[in-house]
Amino acid sequence: MGFKIGFDDSIRKTVIAKKMSAPTATKIGLNTSLPSIRRIHGIIRDKNEVEIKLLTGDQLRGKISWIDDQCICLDTSGHKVVIWQHAIAFIKS
């Protein structure tokens, strides 16, 4: 014998709306009161080009597209590169 658990429409709409809403800095765990996060948000807003040096010694140049609590996306000549934050030695603007 099987059981079926149902949701009423109001709960279903709430769940769907929460899944589809765009992430914000506070939802994804970024502490926007930190100066480093505010600086990177300013670089993204102003579309400044940056140089990112990785712990491996590799250097990348481009514009930061977005940041979340673990990664940064760098647009390098039309190619998007996702970089783990723990792999970054420094960001130079």
C-alpha positions in Angstrom: 0.0 0.0 0.0 1.5 3.4 -1.0 1.1 6.7 0.6 1.0 10.0 -1.2 1.9 13.2 0.6 0.4 16.3 -0.9 1.0 20.0 -0.6 -1.6 22.7 -0.9 -1.1 25.2 -3.6 0.1 28.0 -1.3 3.0 25.9 0.0 3.9 24.8 -3.5 4.0 28.4 -4.8 6.1 29.5 -1.9 8.6 26.7 -2.4 8.8 27.4 -6.2 9.3 31.2 -5.5 12.1 30.5 -3.1 13.9 28.2 -5.5 13.6 30.7 -8.4 14.6 33.9 -6.5 18.0 35.3 -7.4 20.7 34.8 -4.8 21.8 37.8 -2.8 25.0 38.4 -0.9 23.4 37.7 2.4 21.7 34.5 1.1 24.9 33.0 -0.1 26.9 33.8 3.0 29.0 36.7 1.9 29.7 39.1 4.8 29.2 42.4 3.0 30.5 44.3 6.0 34.0 43.1 5.3 36.2 45.6 3.4 37.5 42.9 1.1 34.0 41.9 -0.1 33.0 45.6 -0.5 36.2 46.2 -2.5 35.4 43.3 -4.8 31.8 44.4 -5.2 33.1 47.9 -6.2 35.5 46.3 -8.8 32.5 44.3 -10.3 30.3 47.4 -10.3 32.9 49.6 -12.0 33.9 46.8 -14.4 37.6 47.3 -13.6 40.2 44.9 -15.0 42.1 43.0 -12.3 45.1 40.7 -12.1 44.6 37.6 -10.0 47.7 35.7 -8.9 47.1 32.1 -7.9 49.0 30.1 -5.2 50.5 28.1 -8.1 52.1 31.3 -9.4 49.8 31.5 -12.4 48.5 35.0 -13.2 45.1 35.8 -14.8 43.9 39.1 -16.1 40.3 40.1 -16.7 37.1 41.5 -15.2 35.4 39.8 -12.3 31.8 38.8 -13.3 30.6 37.6 -9.9 31.6 36.4 -6.5 30.0 33.9 -4.1 31.1 32.4 -0.8 33.6 30.0 -2.4 34.4 31.2 -6.0 35.1 34.2 -8.2 34.3 34.2 -11.9 36.8 36.0 -14.1 36.0 37.0 -17.7 39.3 36.7 -19.6 38.9 37.8 -23.2 35.4 36.3 -23.5 36.2 33.1 -21.6 34.7 32.8 -18.1 37.0 31.2 -15.6 35.7 30.1 -12.2 38.4 30.3 -9.5 38.2 28.8 -6.0 38.9 31.6 -3.5 41.3 29.5 -1.5 43.5 29.2 -4.6 44.0 33.0 -4.8 47.2 34.6 -3.5 46.1 38.2 -4.3 43.9 40.4 -6.5 45.4 43.5 -8.0 43.3 46.2 -9.6 
